[in-house]
Amino acid sequence: MQLPQTMTAIAISQPGGPQVLKPATWQVPVPSGSEILIRVIAAGVNRPDVLQRQGAYPPPKGASPLPGLEVAGEVAALGPDCRRFKLGDKVCALTPGGGYAEYCLTDESNALPVPSSLTMTEAAAVPETYFTVWHNVFERGGLKEGETILVHGGSSGIGTTAIQLASKFGAYVITTAGSDDKCEACLKLGADRAVNYKSEDFVAAVRDATNGRGANVILDMVGGSYIARNYDAAAEDGRIVQIAFLGGSRSETDFMKLMTKRLTHTGSTLRVRSTEFKAHLARELEAKVWPLLEERLVVPVLDRIFPLKEAWRAHERMEEGHNIGKIVLD
C-alpha cells in the first residue's frame, strides 16, 4: 500500500492551555534502523502530554515534538534492520513522542503485539501505564505476594493499572481517591480498601487495615505534603516510589523516619530512558502480563474516547480530574 506524504497531527502551537493543541499537516515520518512506522488507530493521553503542552516537559533530544507517548495501530513501514514485525501487524507501542498523529515512529523493540482480547482503543491505553507500573511497583518497589501496597490516585490510568496488577500478583491493595464514586470503582477493580482522601486520613486508614504495620510499598504521584505522610504510612523496610509531583516537588519532612524505619524512597521517569531499557520492560510485560491481558484478567479501564482533532477536549478532561481510567484519542 502506498503511504501518503502528509498526515494530520496535533501540534502544540505555543505553551499554554488545552486550546493550544491544533490540528496541523505534517510530513509522514520515514523509519530507519530498527524503527517501525505505525498507522495510528488510537493514542493514549497521559499526564506528561499535559506537562509538555504547558511547556514544562520538553521532549528528549531527537524525539518528535508532537505529544503522545503510546499508540495502537498497524505496522505501515519497516526500517531496514527490523526483524520481528511485518507489514500489517497490529501493535501497541511506547513512543518517545509523536503519538497524536495519523502515523508515528518507534523502535520495534518498544512495541508489542496487540493482545487478541483487546480492542485497539483499549490497546492504546496499555503501554505508558503498564510499562510505568511494572517498573515502579514490581522492579523499583519490589512488591511481593502477601505484601501491602498503597496506591495513590487509584482512579487514574496509573492507579487503575496498579490496583489490578498488584491484586493479581497477590498483594493486599489500599488506594486513595477523591470521591466515593471513584473509591467504589477502585474496589470493583480489586482494591481491598479504598480511602476517600477528602474525608478520611489515609495514614490512619493504612494503619487500621494493616494492624499498625503500614504499607510495604507506596506508589505516589502527589508528592508535596504526601511525602511526610507516606513516611508515616510506610511499614518498616517500606519502599516509597515517586512517579510524579502533582502536589509539588518540595516538602518539609522529618527524614529521621528513613533511618528508624529503614525506608527506601526512590523514583523514576520513563520517557528519557534508553530504547534498550524500554525493550527490557517490553520483554518483561510480554512474559508476565500479556497472558493476563489475553484472558482479560486485567484490562485497561477507559474513561472517555475523543476524536484526534479534539485532543484539546481530552486534555481538559484530564485537567478537570474527573476521569476514572484512561483517556484515549481515536
N, C-alpha and C positions, 0 to 999 in steps of 0.2 A: 504494500500500500504506500502510495506517495505521501510524504509528510508535507504539511503546509509550511510555508516560510515564516509566517507570523502567527501569533496567538493572542488571545485575551488574557491579561494578567491583572492582578490587583496591586497597584503600586502605592507607596507612601509618598504623597505629593509634597509633604513637609511634616516635621514633627508636630503632633497635636492630638486632637480628639478623634473619635471614630470617623468623622466625616472626611478626614484627610485620606482615607482609603478610596482610591479612584480607579475605575477600570481604565486600562491602557493597552495599547498594541505593542507587543514585544516580539523580538526575533525568537523563533523556536530554537532552543539550545541544541548543540551537537555533542553527543557523547564521545569521550576519548578514554584511552586506557581501559580500565575495568568499569567504567560508568555505564549505566543503562538510562535510556530516556523513557520516562513513564508518561503515557497518556492518562492524565489525572481524571478519575471519575469522582472522587471525593477527597476532601482535605480536612484534617483536624484543625481546630482552633485552640490555641494554648496561651497561657499567661505570658510566656516570653514574646509572643507575637504582639501583645498589647504593649509590653515594655519597649519593643523595637519601634512600634508606631509612635510612641511618646518620645523617642529619641534617647532612651535610657539603656538600650541593649543592642549595640551595633553588631552586625553580622561578622563572623570571623573572616580573616583575610582570605580572599579567593572565593567566598561564598556568594550566592545570589543576593542582591539587595532586596529582593521581594520577600515578604513574610511567608511563613508556612513551613513547619518542621516535620510534618508527617502527611503521607498521602496513601491512597489506594488507587490502583488503576491497572492498565495493561502495558506490557513492555512494547514500546513502539520502535526503538532502535537500540543497537548494541555497540559499545566500544570494541575495538579490535582485540582486547585482552579478556573479554567476558567468557566465562566458561560454564556458568550454572544455568542461566535463564535463556530462553529463546523468545523470538517474537511472538506476541500474543499471550504470553504467560500472565496470569493475574497475580499481582504482588501488592504487598503493603510495605512501606519503607519509611525509615528515618531519613530525613534530608537535612543538609546544612542550611537550607533556605530555599525559597522559590516555590513552595507548595501551593500558594494562592495563584495558580495559573493552569492553563489547559495542558501544558507539558512541563515536566520537571526532571532534573538530573539528580542521580545519587549513585554512589558506588554500589555495585551489585552485592557486595558483602554486607551492606546495611539494609538489604531488602529480604523479605521472606515471602513464601507462598501464602496467598490468602487462605485461611482455614475454610474448608468446604462448607462449614455450618454458618459462616458469617455472610451478611450482605456486604457490598462494597462500602456503604456508608459506615457500617459497624467496623469493618476492617480499617478504615481511615482513622478511627478513634483508638487504635491499638498501639502503634509504635512508640510515640513520645511518652505516653503514660506507663506502658508496660516495661519499656527499657528503663525508665526512671525508677519505677517501683522495684524492679528486680535488683538493680544495682544498689539502691539505697537501703531497702528493707532487708534483703537477703544476703547481699555481699558486704556492704559497709556496716549495716546494722547487725548482721549475723543472726537474724531471727531463727529460732529453732522450734521444733514441735514441742508443745506444752508450755511455751513462754507466753507472756502477756505483752501485747503491743498497744500503744496509744497512738491513734491516727487522728491528727488534727485536720479539720476541713474535710470531714468524711463524705460530704455530698459533692465534692469537686471531682473532676476527672481522675486526678491522682488518688483522691480519697476512696472513691468507689472501686478503683482497681486494687488499692492496697487492702481494703477490707476483704474483698473476695479472695485474693491470693493468700493473705495471711490466714484466713479461715480454712481454706482448702489445704494448706500445709500444716494445719493442726495447732494454730496459735489461738489464744483467748484474745478477742479483739474488743477494745474500748475505743470509741470515737467521739469527737466533738462536732457539733453542727449548730447553725444559728437559728433554727426553728424546730418546733415539734414535728412538722411535716418532714423536714429533712432528717431528723432523728429516726422517724418511722421508716423512711426509705433506707437508711443505713442498717437498721435491724433486719429488714427484709433481704438485704444483700449478704447477711451473715455476721454482722456485728453482734457481740454478746451484750454489750451495754452501749447506749448512745446518750451523750450528755449535751443538753442544750446549754451552751456556754453563756447565753444571755440570762439564764435563770438559775444556773447551778454551777458550783465551783468544781472544775474538772479535777483539781488536785484531791479534794475530799472524795470525789466520786471514784477516782482510781484507787485511793487507799481503801475505801469501803469494799470495792469489788475484788481486791487482792488480799484482804485480811491484813492490811497495813504494809504489805511488802513493796508495792509500787510496780511500775511497768518496766519490763526488761528492755524494751525498745520503744522509742518515741520518734515518730515521723512528723516533723514540724515544718510548715511553710509560713508561719506567722512571725516568729522572732519577737523583737521588742520586749514587752512585758512578759511574754510567754517564756522567755529564756529562764528566768529565775524560777518561775512556777514549774517548768519542766524538770528542773533540778530537784524540786520538792516532790514531784510526782514519780520520779525515777526510782527504781529498785537499786539496791547495792549492785555494783558492777553493771549498771544500766548503760545503754548506748542511745544517745540522742543524735539523730541525723537531721541536719538542716538542709532543706532544698530550696527555700526562698525566704524572703523577709518582708512579707506583705504588711507587717506591723512595724517595720523599721529594723535596721541592722545595728542599732546601738542600744545598749541596755546597761543599767547599773545592777550588778549581780554579785552575790556573795559566792566567790569561787571556792571557798573552803569546802563546799559540798562535793566539788570534783575530787578532792582528796579523801574526805571522810567516807564518801560512798563509792570511791574508785570508779567514777563515771568516765565515759568516753563521749566527748562532744565533737562530732565530725560533720562534714557536709560536702556537697559536690554540685557542679553544674555539668550538663551533658553536651550542650551544643559545641563547646570548644574542644571537646575530647577528640582524639585521633580517630580516623576511619578504622584503624586496626582495633582500637578499644571497643568501638561500637559493634564491630564484627564479632568480637568475643561475646558481647551481650546478646547479639542475634543468635549465635550458636547455643548459648545457654537457654534462651527462651524457646528456641525450636525444640530442644531436647526435653525441657521440663514443664513448659507452659502451653506450647502448641497442642499437645494431646488434650489438655483441659478445654481449650478453645474449640477444638474439633468436636468434642462431646457436649459443648455448651455448659460445662460445669462451672466455668467462669465466662462472662460475656461483657463486652463494653456496654456501659449504660449511656444511652443517647438522650440528651435533653431537648435540643432543637436542631433542625437542619435548615440552613439558609442557602439561597442561590449564590453562586460565586460573586455576581455583581452586587450583591447586598452584604458583602463582608462587613461593612460598617455596622449593620444591624447585629451581626454575630458578636462584634466587639462591644457594642452597647449592652447586649445581653450578659456578656461575661462581667463587665464592669458593674452592672446592677447587682450581681451576686445572688441572683435568684435561681441559678441553674442547679439541677441535680444531674450530674454526669457530664458528658462531653457535648460540646457544640461543634457541628460539622458543616462544612460548605459542600454543596452538591454541584 
